[in-house]
Structures are given as structure tokens and as C-alpha cells.
């Protein structure tokens, strides 16, 4: 797994604005459960990319893992907005259900 992370890092060095590489790196960090790196990488990715919703779900899960429920909730809410805008209502519904079940006040 570490080898794949190094490959993604090298690709980013060659092309720092490649959003697909950033997303791929975040996915590799998720596999190793390095939640802080997932958060850092996805925040960089989302600052540059017009994500269709999936990154927000991944980001929310990472925030959950580090115990930041407020940021997780905000990521799910943003994921709903973005996924609807990009025509992914089932993704938005999944995020709504998660909010209703796990974040009901």
C-alpha cells in the first residue's frame, strides 16, 4: 500500500494540480486508515475540483473517524447539495439517510 502512496506522491510532484491524482491519493490513505491524511488530501482536492459528491462522503467518514462530528455533518450536507447539482440523487439520498440516522439532534 505504501508503494502506491509513493507513486501518487511522485505523480503529484510532476503535476500538482492533477485533481484525479489527489483523489486517488486520498483513496489510498483511506485504505491505510490514515484519516488525517485523507482529510488534508481531500481538502486540497475539493479546493481545486468540481467534485460530483463522492469526495464529500469520503471526507465526512474521515471526519467521523477523527471524532469531528460537526465537520462530518457539514461534509454530508455539502455532498447532498453537490450530488444533486450533478444529477446523483441516490448519492444525495444516502447522505440524507446517514444524517437522519447518525446525526439526528
LOTIBA-670457 format. One record per atom (N, C-alpha, C): y negated, x negated, z negated; residue number from 1; residue in three letters. Coordinates in nm, 3 decimals. Example, Ala and Ser with C-alpha at 12.3 -4.5 7.8 and 13.67 -1.06 7.14 Angstrom:
2
[[0.569,-1.319,-0.780],1,ALA]
[[0.450,-1.230,-0.780],1,ALA]
[[0.330,-1.320,-0.780],1,ALA]
[[0.225,-1.285,-0.708],2,SER]
[[0.106,-1.367,-0.714],2,SER]
[[-0.003,-1.290,-0.787],2,SER]
END
This chain:
105
[[0.120,-0.083,0.000],1,UNK]
[[0.000,0.000,0.000],1,UNK]
[[-0.126,-0.088,0.000],1,UNK]
[[-0.124,-0.192,-0.080],2,UNK]
[[-0.240,-0.280,-0.088],2,UNK]
[[-0.272,-0.341,0.048],2,UNK]
[[-0.168,-0.373,0.126],3,UNK]
[[-0.188,-0.428,0.258],3,UNK]
[[-0.266,-0.332,0.348],3,UNK]
[[-0.233,-0.203,0.340],4,UNK]
[[-0.305,-0.103,0.420],4,UNK]
[[-0.452,-0.095,0.376],4,UNK]
[[-0.475,-0.104,0.248],5,UNK]
[[-0.613,-0.103,0.197],5,UNK]
[[-0.689,-0.222,0.253],5,UNK]
[[-0.627,-0.338,0.253],6,UNK]
[[-0.693,-0.457,0.307],6,UNK]
[[-0.724,-0.442,0.456],6,UNK]
[[-0.633,-0.380,0.529],7,UNK]
[[-0.656,-0.356,0.672],7,UNK]
[[-0.779,-0.267,0.691],7,UNK]
[[-0.787,-0.159,0.615],8,UNK]
[[-0.902,-0.070,0.625],8,UNK]
[[-1.032,-0.143,0.587],8,UNK]
[[-1.027,-0.226,0.485],9,UNK]
[[-1.145,-0.301,0.444],9,UNK]
[[-1.191,-0.395,0.556],9,UNK]
[[-1.096,-0.461,0.620],10,UNK]
[[-1.130,-0.550,0.731],10,UNK]
[[-1.191,-0.472,0.847],10,UNK]
[[-1.136,-0.354,0.874],11,UNK]
[[-1.192,-0.270,0.980],11,UNK]
[[-1.335,-0.229,0.946],11,UNK]
[[-1.362,-0.201,0.819],12,UNK]
[[-1.498,-0.164,0.778],12,UNK]
[[-1.594,-0.280,0.789],12,UNK]
[[-1.545,-0.400,0.761],13,UNK]
[[-1.631,-0.518,0.775],13,UNK]
[[-1.676,-0.532,0.921],13,UNK]
[[-1.585,-0.503,1.012],14,UNK]
[[-1.617,-0.513,1.155],14,UNK]
[[-1.706,-0.400,1.202],14,UNK]
[[-1.692,-0.282,1.139],15,UNK]
[[-1.768,-0.163,1.180],15,UNK]
[[-1.799,-0.078,1.056],15,UNK]
[[-1.902,-0.117,0.979],16,UNK]
[[-1.932,-0.050,0.853],16,UNK]
[[-1.967,0.099,0.864],16,UNK]
[[-2.006,0.144,0.982],17,UNK]
[[-2.044,0.283,0.998],17,UNK]
[[-1.932,0.371,1.052],17,UNK]
[[-1.812,0.317,1.060],18,UNK]
[[-1.699,0.393,1.112],18,UNK]
[[-1.650,0.490,1.004],18,UNK]
[[-1.688,0.615,1.019],19,UNK]
[[-1.657,0.714,0.916],19,UNK]
[[-1.508,0.744,0.907],19,UNK]
[[-1.436,0.736,1.018],20,UNK]
[[-1.292,0.762,1.013],20,UNK]
[[-1.220,0.655,0.932],20,UNK]
[[-1.267,0.533,0.941],21,UNK]
[[-1.209,0.425,0.860],21,UNK]
[[-1.239,0.448,0.712],21,UNK]
[[-1.360,0.491,0.682],22,UNK]
[[-1.394,0.522,0.542],22,UNK]
[[-1.303,0.632,0.487],22,UNK]
[[-1.282,0.737,0.566],23,UNK]
[[-1.195,0.845,0.523],23,UNK]
[[-1.052,0.794,0.504],23,UNK]
[[-1.005,0.711,0.595],24,UNK]
[[-0.871,0.654,0.584],24,UNK]
[[-0.858,0.567,0.460],24,UNK]
[[-0.960,0.489,0.430],25,UNK]
[[-0.958,0.405,0.310],25,UNK]
[[-0.953,0.491,0.184],25,UNK]
[[-1.032,0.597,0.182],26,UNK]
[[-1.029,0.689,0.067],26,UNK]
[[-0.889,0.748,0.049],26,UNK]
[[-0.826,0.782,0.159],27,UNK]
[[-0.691,0.837,0.154],27,UNK]
[[-0.592,0.735,0.097],27,UNK]
[[-0.607,0.610,0.134],28,UNK]
[[-0.520,0.505,0.081],28,UNK]
[[-0.544,0.486,-0.069],28,UNK]
[[-0.669,0.489,-0.111],29,UNK]
[[-0.698,0.479,-0.254],29,UNK]
[[-0.637,0.596,-0.330],29,UNK]
[[-0.638,0.714,-0.268],30,UNK]
[[-0.578,0.831,-0.332],30,UNK]
[[-0.428,0.808,-0.354],30,UNK]
[[-0.363,0.750,-0.257],31,UNK]
[[-0.219,0.723,-0.269],31,UNK]
[[-0.188,0.630,-0.386],31,UNK]
[[-0.281,0.537,-0.415],32,UNK]
[[-0.260,0.445,-0.527],32,UNK]
[[-0.318,0.500,-0.657],32,UNK]
[[-0.376,0.619,-0.650],33,UNK]
[[-0.436,0.687,-0.765],33,UNK]
[[-0.552,0.607,-0.826],33,UNK]
[[-0.625,0.537,-0.740],34,UNK]
[[-0.746,0.467,-0.784],34,UNK]
[[-0.862,0.564,-0.763],34,UNK]
[[-0.876,0.655,-0.858],35,UNK]
[[-0.967,0.769,-0.843],35,UNK]
[[-1.113,0.727,-0.832],35,UNK]
[[-1.153,0.624,-0.904],36,UNK]
[[-1.292,0.580,-0.894],36,UNK]
[[-1.323,0.528,-0.754],36,UNK]
[[-1.228,0.455,-0.696],37,UNK]
[[-1.247,0.406,-0.559],37,UNK]
[[-1.247,0.521,-0.459],37,UNK]
[[-1.165,0.623,-0.485],38,UNK]
[[-1.167,0.742,-0.399],38,UNK]
[[-1.306,0.802,-0.400],38,UNK]
[[-1.361,0.820,-0.519],39,UNK]
[[-1.495,0.879,-0.533],39,UNK]
[[-1.600,0.795,-0.460],39,UNK]
[[-1.601,0.665,-0.487],40,UNK]
[[-1.701,0.577,-0.425],40,UNK]
[[-1.691,0.580,-0.273],40,UNK]
[[-1.569,0.575,-0.223],41,UNK]
[[-1.549,0.570,-0.078],41,UNK]
[[-1.585,0.703,-0.013],41,UNK]
[[-1.545,0.814,-0.075],42,UNK]
[[-1.578,0.944,-0.017],42,UNK]
[[-1.727,0.973,-0.023],42,UNK]
[[-1.794,0.928,-0.127],43,UNK]
[[-1.939,0.948,-0.132],43,UNK]
[[-2.007,0.873,-0.018],43,UNK]
[[-1.959,0.752,0.012],44,UNK]
[[-2.014,0.678,0.128],44,UNK]
[[-1.983,0.753,0.258],44,UNK]
[[-1.860,0.799,0.269],45,UNK]
[[-1.818,0.873,0.387],45,UNK]
[[-1.904,0.997,0.408],45,UNK]
[[-1.921,1.076,0.302],46,UNK]
[[-1.995,1.202,0.314],46,UNK]
[[-2.144,1.181,0.340],46,UNK]
[[-2.195,1.067,0.302],47,UNK]
[[-2.336,1.035,0.331],47,UNK]
[[-2.356,1.008,0.481],47,UNK]
[[-2.245,0.975,0.551],48,UNK]
[[-2.256,0.938,0.692],48,UNK]
[[-2.192,1.038,0.787],48,UNK]
[[-2.096,1.116,0.739],49,UNK]
[[-2.015,1.201,0.828],49,UNK]
[[-2.047,1.348,0.810],49,UNK]
[[-2.023,1.423,0.915],50,UNK]
[[-2.030,1.569,0.909],50,UNK]
[[-1.887,1.619,0.888],50,UNK]
[[-1.841,1.609,0.765],51,UNK]
[[-1.703,1.645,0.732],51,UNK]
[[-1.685,1.795,0.747],51,UNK]
[[-1.563,1.835,0.783],52,UNK]
[[-1.534,1.977,0.803],52,UNK]
[[-1.477,2.044,0.678],52,UNK]
[[-1.464,1.971,0.569],53,UNK]
[[-1.423,2.032,0.444],53,UNK]
[[-1.317,1.957,0.366],53,UNK]
[[-1.227,1.889,0.434],54,UNK]
[[-1.114,1.825,0.367],54,UNK]
[[-1.158,1.718,0.267],54,UNK]
[[-1.260,1.642,0.300],55,UNK]
[[-1.306,1.535,0.211],55,UNK]
[[-1.357,1.591,0.080],55,UNK]
[[-1.415,1.711,0.084],56,UNK]
[[-1.466,1.770,-0.039],56,UNK]
[[-1.354,1.809,-0.134],56,UNK]
[[-1.242,1.854,-0.080],57,UNK]
[[-1.126,1.884,-0.163],57,UNK]
[[-1.069,1.758,-0.226],57,UNK]
[[-1.062,1.651,-0.146],58,UNK]
[[-1.014,1.523,-0.197],58,UNK]
[[-1.107,1.469,-0.305],58,UNK]
[[-1.238,1.482,-0.281],59,UNK]
[[-1.337,1.436,-0.377],59,UNK]
[[-1.328,1.517,-0.506],59,UNK]
[[-1.314,1.647,-0.493],60,UNK]
[[-1.302,1.733,-0.612],60,UNK]
[[-1.181,1.692,-0.696],60,UNK]
[[-1.070,1.668,-0.631],61,UNK]
[[-0.949,1.627,-0.703],61,UNK]
[[-0.969,1.494,-0.775],61,UNK]
[[-1.038,1.401,-0.710],62,UNK]
[[-1.066,1.272,-0.773],62,UNK]
[[-1.155,1.290,-0.896],62,UNK]
[[-1.257,1.376,-0.883],63,UNK]
[[-1.342,1.404,-0.999],63,UNK]
[[-1.262,1.468,-1.112],63,UNK]
[[-1.169,1.557,-1.077],64,UNK]
[[-1.083,1.616,-1.180],64,UNK]
[[-1.005,1.507,-1.252],64,UNK]
[[-0.951,1.413,-1.177],65,UNK]
[[-0.867,1.308,-1.234],65,UNK]
[[-0.945,1.217,-1.330],65,UNK]
[[-1.076,1.200,-1.305],66,UNK]
[[-1.156,1.117,-1.396],66,UNK]
[[-1.224,1.201,-1.504],66,UNK]
[[-1.197,1.331,-1.503],67,UNK]
[[-1.248,1.418,-1.608],67,UNK]
[[-1.387,1.473,-1.588],67,UNK]
[[-1.440,1.469,-1.467],68,UNK]
[[-1.575,1.520,-1.441],68,UNK]
[[-1.565,1.656,-1.372],68,UNK]
[[-1.543,1.760,-1.454],69,UNK]
[[-1.523,1.895,-1.400],69,UNK]
[[-1.649,1.950,-1.332],69,UNK]
[[-1.765,1.912,-1.379],70,UNK]
[[-1.889,1.961,-1.319],70,UNK]
[[-1.903,1.913,-1.175],70,UNK]
[[-1.877,1.785,-1.152],71,UNK]
[[-1.884,1.732,-1.016],71,UNK]
[[-1.770,1.785,-0.930],71,UNK]
[[-1.653,1.807,-0.992],72,UNK]
[[-1.541,1.864,-0.917],72,UNK]
[[-1.577,2.004,-0.869],72,UNK]
[[-1.634,2.083,-0.956],73,UNK]
[[-1.676,2.219,-0.919],73,UNK]
[[-1.776,2.215,-0.804],73,UNK]
[[-1.875,2.126,-0.815],74,UNK]
[[-1.976,2.113,-0.710],74,UNK]
[[-1.913,2.071,-0.578],74,UNK]
[[-1.814,1.983,-0.582],75,UNK]
[[-1.747,1.940,-0.459],75,UNK]
[[-1.670,2.056,-0.396],75,UNK]
[[-1.601,2.135,-0.478],76,UNK]
[[-1.531,2.252,-0.423],76,UNK]
[[-1.630,2.350,-0.361],76,UNK]
[[-1.742,2.374,-0.429],77,UNK]
[[-1.842,2.468,-0.377],77,UNK]
[[-1.899,2.419,-0.244],77,UNK]
[[-1.928,2.290,-0.235],78,UNK]
[[-1.979,2.234,-0.110],78,UNK]
[[-1.870,2.241,-0.003],78,UNK]
[[-1.745,2.218,-0.042],79,UNK]
[[-1.634,2.228,0.051],79,UNK]
[[-1.620,2.367,0.109],79,UNK]
[[-1.644,2.469,0.028],80,UNK]
[[-1.641,2.608,0.077],80,UNK]
[[-1.747,2.628,0.184],80,UNK]
[[-1.867,2.585,0.151],81,UNK]
[[-1.980,2.600,0.244],81,UNK]
[[-1.953,2.529,0.377],81,UNK]
[[-1.910,2.405,0.368],82,UNK]
[[-1.889,2.323,0.488],82,UNK]
[[-1.771,2.374,0.570],82,UNK]
[[-1.662,2.409,0.504],83,UNK]
[[-1.544,2.454,0.579],83,UNK]
[[-1.572,2.587,0.650],83,UNK]
[[-1.650,2.673,0.589],84,UNK]
[[-1.687,2.799,0.656],84,UNK]
[[-1.775,2.771,0.777],84,UNK]
[[-1.868,2.679,0.762],85,UNK]
[[-1.958,2.645,0.871],85,UNK]
[[-1.881,2.587,0.990],85,UNK]
[[-1.770,2.519,0.961],86,UNK]
[[-1.691,2.457,1.068],86,UNK]
[[-1.572,2.544,1.111],86,UNK]
[[-1.567,2.668,1.063],87,UNK]
[[-1.463,2.760,1.108],87,UNK]
[[-1.327,2.738,1.046],87,UNK]
[[-1.325,2.700,0.919],88,UNK]
[[-1.199,2.680,0.847],88,UNK]
[[-1.192,2.773,0.725],88,UNK]
[[-1.182,2.905,0.749],89,UNK]
[[-1.184,2.999,0.637],89,UNK]
[[-1.065,2.984,0.541],89,UNK]
[[-0.950,2.941,0.589],90,UNK]
[[-0.836,2.927,0.497],90,UNK]
[[-0.859,2.811,0.399],90,UNK]
[[-0.923,2.705,0.444],91,UNK]
[[-0.957,2.595,0.353],91,UNK]
[[-1.058,2.643,0.249],91,UNK]
[[-1.157,2.718,0.295],92,UNK]
[[-1.256,2.772,0.203],92,UNK]
[[-1.189,2.863,0.100],92,UNK]
[[-1.095,2.944,0.145],93,UNK]
[[-1.024,3.034,0.054],93,UNK]
[[-0.944,2.954,-0.050],93,UNK]
[[-0.879,2.847,-0.006],94,UNK]
[[-0.804,2.762,-0.101],94,UNK]
[[-0.897,2.709,-0.209],94,UNK]
[[-1.016,2.664,-0.170],95,UNK]
[[-1.112,2.612,-0.267],95,UNK]
[[-1.162,2.723,-0.360],95,UNK]
[[-1.185,2.842,-0.304],96,UNK]
[[-1.227,2.956,-0.388],96,UNK]
[[-1.121,2.988,-0.493],96,UNK]
[[-0.996,2.991,-0.451],97,UNK]
[[-0.888,3.022,-0.543],97,UNK]
[[-0.881,2.917,-0.654],97,UNK]
[[-0.895,2.791,-0.617],98,UNK]
[[-0.895,2.685,-0.718],98,UNK]
[[-1.009,2.705,-0.818],98,UNK]
[[-1.127,2.738,-0.768],99,UNK]
[[-1.239,2.762,-0.858],99,UNK]
[[-1.213,2.880,-0.949],99,UNK]
[[-1.159,2.988,-0.894],100,UNK]
[[-1.131,3.107,-0.975],100,UNK]
[[-1.026,3.080,-1.081],100,UNK]
[[-0.922,3.006,-1.044],101,UNK]
[[-0.811,2.983,-1.137],101,UNK]
[[-0.841,2.873,-1.239],101,UNK]
[[-0.906,2.767,-1.196],102,UNK]
[[-0.921,2.649,-1.283],102,UNK]
[[-1.062,2.632,-1.340],102,UNK]
[[-1.159,2.705,-1.286],103,UNK]
[[-1.297,2.684,-1.327],103,UNK]
[[-1.366,2.812,-1.371],103,UNK]
[[-1.289,2.915,-1.400],104,UNK]
[[-1.349,3.041,-1.447],104,UNK]
[[-1.411,3.018,-1.583],104,UNK]
[[-1.532,3.063,-1.596],105,UNK]
[[-1.604,3.042,-1.725],105,UNK]
[[-1.570,3.148,-1.827],105,UNK]
END
